[in-house]
Amino acid sequence: MPVEVTWWGHATCAIQDSDTRVLTDPLFAVRLAHLRRRRGALPPARARRADLALVSHLHSDHLHLPSLAELEPGTRLLMPRGAPRAVPGLRRLRHLDITEVQPGDEVRVGPLRVRVVSARHDGRRLPFGPHRSPALGYVVEGEGRTYFAGDTGLFDSMAEEVGPVDVALLPVGGWGPFLGEGHLDAGRAARALAGLGPRCAVPVHYGTYWPIGMDAVRPHEFHAPGDEFARLAAETAPGVAVHRLGHGESVRLEVAR
C-alpha cells in the first residue's frame, strides 16, 4: 500500500497513510517575525485539512498559533508536554483536540499508531528561560512507518529509538546562514540516514524562509541543502532513495509490511 508525502515548505509536510491525513509542524505564513517566505506558494485551503497534526517543539516556526487556528474543528493535535503552560495562546484553540506528549508515549489516532521519540534541540519558546517542554520527533505507523524528525541534532540513540522505518523526513538546513547546536545540516542528516536505514527519505526544513535583508548573505545556504543532502546520502546510504521535492510536490511511496 502506498504512503504519500507532500512537502509544503519548511517543516510542514502532509503524510497520507491508511486513509488518514497527518500534518507536521503546520506553518501557513508569508512572514514570521524577521523571516519571510522566499520560495513556494502558501498551502491552499485543502492542504490545511488533517485528521492529525504534530508539533515537534515550541519555536514559533514550528508551533505557529495563527496556523494552528486555521485547522478544522476537531483536529487531533499532539504537542510537547507543558506546551499550553509555556504558550498561553494555545488555550484559545478550543476547537482542537490537544494531547500533550513526551518521548516514549504512544497515541492511537484511527488506524495509525504514533510513537513519540526524542530530539536533541533547544525546544524553549523563547531564547531564555526554563526548559519546560521537550523537543520531539514522531514515528507515524500505519501501512508504512514514517519518521518526522522535527528539529534535532545527531544523537547516539537515534536509530534505536526511532526503530525500523520506511520513510524519513529529515531537516537539512535552517532559516539563516549558520546552524548551531541541535540541528542537522546536509552532512549530519546524511549520517543520520545511514544509521536509520529507511527505504526512502525526503529532505525538509530548508529553502523556504530567510531573514529579511539577508538575501545576499551566503545564499547557497538557502538553495543548496536539498541537493547537497541527496549527493551525500548517495555516498553514505546508497540503498536509500532520496526524493527532493519542490514546494507542493508529492511522492507516493510503496511500502511492504
C-alpha positions as CSV (number, residue, x, y, z in Angstrom):
1,M,0.0,0.0,0.0
2,P,1.3,3.5,-0.8
3,V,2.2,6.3,1.6
4,E,2.0,9.7,0.1
5,V,4.2,12.6,1.3
6,T,3.7,16.2,0.2
7,W,6.2,18.9,1.2
8,W,4.6,22.4,1.7
9,G,7.9,24.1,2.8
10,H,9.9,24.4,5.9
11,A,9.0,21.6,8.3
12,T,5.4,21.3,7.0
13,C,4.5,18.0,5.4
14,A,1.3,16.1,4.7
15,I,1.5,12.4,5.3
16,Q,-1.3,10.3,3.8
17,D,-1.4,6.8,5.3
18,S,-4.3,4.3,5.8
19,D,-6.8,6.9,4.6
20,T,-5.6,9.2,7.4
21,R,-4.0,12.6,6.8
22,V,-1.3,13.9,9.1
23,L,0.3,17.4,9.0
24,T,3.7,18.1,10.6
25,D,4.5,21.5,12.2
26,P,1.8,23.5,10.3
27,L,3.1,26.8,9.1
28,F,1.0,28.9,6.7
29,A,2.6,32.3,6.9
30,V,4.1,34.7,4.3
31,R,6.1,36.4,7.1
32,L,7.1,35.3,10.6
33,A,8.8,38.0,12.7
34,H,12.1,38.6,10.8
35,L,11.6,35.8,8.3
36,R,9.8,35.9,5.0
37,R,8.8,33.2,2.7
38,R,11.1,33.4,-0.4
39,R,10.0,30.3,-2.2
40,G,6.8,28.3,-2.7
41,A,3.2,29.4,-2.5
42,L,1.3,29.1,0.7
43,P,-0.6,25.8,1.0
44,P,-4.1,26.1,-0.3
45,A,-7.1,25.6,1.9
46,R,-7.5,22.0,1.0
47,A,-3.9,21.3,2.2
48,R,-4.7,22.6,5.7
49,R,-7.2,19.8,6.4
50,A,-6.0,17.0,8.5
51,D,-7.1,14.2,10.9
52,L,-4.0,14.8,13.0
53,A,-1.4,17.5,13.4
54,L,2.0,17.1,15.0
55,V,4.0,19.8,16.7
56,S,7.7,19.0,17.3
57,H,8.7,21.8,19.6
58,L,7.7,25.3,20.8
59,H,9.7,27.6,18.4
60,S,7.4,29.8,16.6
61,D,8.3,28.5,13.1
62,H,7.1,25.1,14.3
63,L,4.4,26.0,16.8
64,H,2.7,28.8,14.9
65,L,-0.5,29.8,16.6
66,P,-2.3,31.5,13.6
67,S,-1.6,28.5,11.5
68,L,-2.9,26.1,14.2
69,A,-6.0,28.3,14.5
70,E,-6.8,27.5,10.8
71,L,-7.1,23.8,11.4
72,E,-10.6,22.4,11.2
73,P,-12.6,21.9,14.4
74,G,-11.9,18.5,16.0
75,T,-8.5,18.1,14.5
76,R,-6.3,16.0,16.8
77,L,-3.1,17.9,17.8
78,L,-0.1,16.3,19.5
79,M,2.4,18.6,21.1
80,P,5.2,18.6,23.7
81,R,4.1,18.1,27.3
82,G,3.9,21.5,29.1
83,A,3.3,23.5,25.9
84,P,0.0,25.2,27.0
85,R,1.7,26.5,30.1
86,A,4.7,27.8,28.1
87,V,2.5,29.2,25.2
88,P,-0.7,30.5,26.8
89,G,-2.2,31.3,23.4
90,L,-2.8,27.6,22.9
91,R,-5.6,27.8,25.4
92,R,-7.7,29.8,22.9
93,L,-7.6,26.9,20.4
94,R,-10.6,25.3,21.9
95,H,-11.7,23.9,18.6
96,L,-8.7,21.5,18.6
97,D,-8.3,18.2,20.5
98,I,-4.9,18.8,22.1
99,T,-2.9,16.0,23.6
100,E,0.4,16.7,25.4
101,V,3.1,14.0,24.9
102,Q,6.7,13.2,25.7
103,P,9.3,10.7,24.5
104,G,8.1,7.1,25.0
105,D,4.4,7.9,24.6
106,E,2.2,6.1,22.0
107,V,-1.0,7.5,20.7
108,R,-3.7,5.8,18.6
109,V,-5.4,8.0,16.0
110,G,-7.8,6.0,13.9
111,P,-5.8,3.2,12.2
112,L,-2.5,5.0,13.0
113,R,-0.2,4.4,15.9
114,V,2.1,7.4,16.6
115,R,5.2,6.8,18.6
116,V,6.8,9.9,20.3
117,V,10.7,9.9,20.2
118,S,13.4,12.1,21.4
119,A,15.0,15.0,19.6
120,R,18.2,16.9,20.5
121,H,17.2,20.6,20.2
122,D,16.5,23.6,22.4
123,G,12.8,23.4,22.5
124,R,12.1,26.5,24.6
125,R,9.6,29.0,23.3
126,L,12.0,31.9,23.9
127,P,15.8,32.0,23.8
128,F,15.9,32.4,27.5
129,G,14.0,30.8,30.4
130,P,13.5,27.3,31.8
131,H,13.3,24.1,29.8
132,R,9.7,23.2,30.4
133,S,8.9,21.2,27.2
134,P,10.9,18.6,25.3
135,A,11.6,18.8,21.6
136,L,10.2,15.7,19.9
137,G,10.2,13.6,16.9
138,Y,7.4,11.3,15.8
139,V,7.0,7.9,14.0
140,V,3.7,7.5,12.3
141,E,2.8,3.9,11.8
142,G,0.0,2.7,9.5
143,E,0.6,0.9,6.2
144,G,4.0,2.4,6.4
145,R,6.3,3.8,9.1
146,T,7.2,7.5,8.6
147,Y,9.7,9.3,10.9
148,F,9.3,13.1,11.2
149,A,12.4,14.3,13.0
150,G,11.3,17.9,13.8
151,D,14.4,19.8,14.6
152,T,17.2,17.7,16.0
153,G,20.9,17.2,16.1
154,L,22.5,13.7,15.8
155,F,22.4,11.6,19.0
156,D,23.7,8.2,19.7
157,S,20.3,6.5,20.4
158,M,18.5,7.9,17.4
159,A,18.4,4.7,15.3
160,E,17.5,2.6,18.4
161,E,14.7,5.0,19.5
162,V,13.2,5.5,16.0
163,G,13.5,1.9,15.1
164,P,12.9,0.5,11.6
165,V,11.1,3.0,9.3
166,D,10.2,3.2,5.7
167,V,10.3,6.9,5.2
168,A,12.5,9.6,7.0
169,L,11.6,13.3,6.8
170,L,14.8,14.9,7.9
171,P,15.7,18.6,8.3
172,V,18.8,19.5,6.3
173,G,19.1,23.3,6.7
174,G,17.6,26.2,8.5
175,W,16.4,29.8,8.0
176,G,19.7,31.6,8.4
177,P,23.3,31.3,7.2
178,F,24.5,29.5,10.3
179,L,23.2,26.4,12.1
180,G,24.1,26.0,15.8
181,E,23.9,23.0,18.1
182,G,20.9,20.8,17.9
183,H,20.4,20.9,14.1
184,L,21.1,18.7,11.2
185,D,22.8,20.2,8.1
186,A,23.0,18.2,4.9
187,G,26.1,16.3,6.1
188,R,24.8,15.4,9.5
189,A,21.4,14.4,8.0
190,A,23.2,12.1,5.6
191,R,25.0,10.4,8.5
192,A,21.6,10.1,10.4
193,L,20.2,8.5,7.3
194,A,23.0,5.9,7.2
195,G,22.1,4.9,10.8
196,L,18.3,4.9,10.3
197,G,18.4,2.9,7.1
198,P,14.9,3.8,5.8
199,R,13.8,2.8,2.3
200,C,13.5,6.4,1.3
201,A,14.0,10.0,2.6
202,V,12.6,13.5,2.0
203,P,14.7,16.5,3.0
204,V,12.8,19.3,4.7
205,H,13.4,22.5,6.7
206,Y,15.3,24.4,4.0
207,G,14.8,26.7,1.1
208,T,11.5,28.3,2.3
209,Y,12.1,31.1,4.8
210,W,15.1,33.5,5.0
211,P,15.7,36.5,7.2
212,I,14.6,39.8,5.8
213,G,17.6,41.8,4.5
214,M,19.9,38.8,4.2
215,D,19.2,37.8,0.6
216,A,22.8,38.3,-0.4
217,V,24.3,36.6,2.7
218,R,25.6,33.2,1.8
219,P,22.6,32.5,-0.5
220,H,23.8,29.0,-1.2
221,E,22.8,28.1,2.4
222,F,19.2,28.8,1.3
223,H,19.2,27.0,-2.0
224,A,21.7,24.2,-1.7
225,P,21.0,21.9,1.3
226,G,18.5,19.6,-0.5
227,D,20.8,18.8,-3.4
228,E,23.8,18.5,-1.0
229,F,21.9,16.1,1.1
230,A,21.0,14.0,-1.9
231,R,24.6,13.9,-3.0
232,L,26.0,13.0,0.4
233,A,23.2,10.4,1.0
234,A,24.2,8.6,-2.2
235,E,27.7,8.2,-0.6
236,T,26.8,7.3,3.0
237,A,23.5,5.5,2.5
238,P,23.4,4.3,-1.2
239,G,20.5,2.0,-0.6
240,V,18.1,4.8,0.4
241,A,16.1,6.6,-2.3
242,V,16.1,10.3,-1.7
243,H,13.2,12.3,-3.1
244,R,14.0,16.1,-3.2
245,L,10.5,17.6,-3.6
246,G,9.6,21.1,-4.7
247,H,7.1,23.1,-2.7
248,G,3.7,21.5,-3.0
249,E,5.1,18.4,-4.7
250,S,4.2,14.9,-3.6
251,V,5.7,11.4,-3.8
252,R,3.8,8.1,-3.5
253,L,5.9,5.5,-1.8
254,E,5.1,1.8,-2.0
255,V,5.7,0.2,1.4
256,A,5.5,-3.5,2.3
257,R,4.5,-4.5,5.8
